[in-house]
Amino acid sequence: HPRDRFSSAREMLDAIAAPAYTPTPATLASPPPVAASQPPTTLSSPSDRPANSSPGMGDWQKATIIGGIIGIFTLLGLWITRPQPEPIISDSSENDTPNSPASPNPPENETPNSPPAPPTPQVPPQPVNPFNKSAYPKTSCGDRLPTDPYTYPVTFYPVFIYNSELNLQRVKAMFCEDAYPRFLENQNQQLIQVASFSTRERAEFFTELLRERFRSAAVGAPRLIEQMPE
């Protein structure tokens, strides 16, 4: 009932701490003299009388208050002992800024400590065949023998093609008019010697020119000339 409630928390605590009210037995009054004709009046004992309503709290109010206080402390204890969330510790190495001197970030298009690119090998230019600039046919295509007798012996490198009447006519008409058939004893065959040169390099250049017309052209074995011909 609204009138049984406490107006403040202080009044509630005072009511809990106050001793329980004990009813004081009432003083028995002497019965007045009565006439004999009236039946005696029976007085009830204090224990038989209904107890006056207590000005304090009832038992159910005390139980409610005590239960509420216990519930508050229980909730407070659960809140204090609740599991705390673990803090998230970030790795400092992952959060380094680009301005950090400890780990500078290289440019995207540059690899740190990358070795220098190897130099591009230079392809040497192909030597120019000196015989390509000559006009043919010539009276003689090969190198002349030295006129100084003290330069002998000398080595010359002949250039041959297969021997046939047609090849001899063609090579004279197209390249060298002094070409002639020559029998090689070490090979036991006859070939056409088109020209002869003082170095193998010049002989190979001339052979390269001849192969455009004669696929059989080749440099023969070197020939040693010990003295100047008379």
GIDAPE-V566705 format. One record per run of one state. SS is the DSSP state (alpha for helix, beta for strand, coil for the rest). FROM is the first residue (numbers start at 1). LEN is the number of residues. Records with the same first field share a line. If there is no record, write none. Layout:
SS=FROM-LEN ; FROM-LEN
This chain:
coil=1-1 ; 5-4 ; 18-28 ; 49-10 ; 81-49 ; 134-4 ; 139-10 ; 152-2 ; 163-2 ; 175-1 ; 177-3 ; 185-4 ; 198-2 ; 211-7 ; 226-5
alpha=2-3 ; 9-9 ; 46-3 ; 59-22 ; 130-4 ; 149-3 ; 165-10 ; 200-11
beta=138-1 ; 154-9 ; 176-1 ; 180-5 ; 189-9 ; 218-8
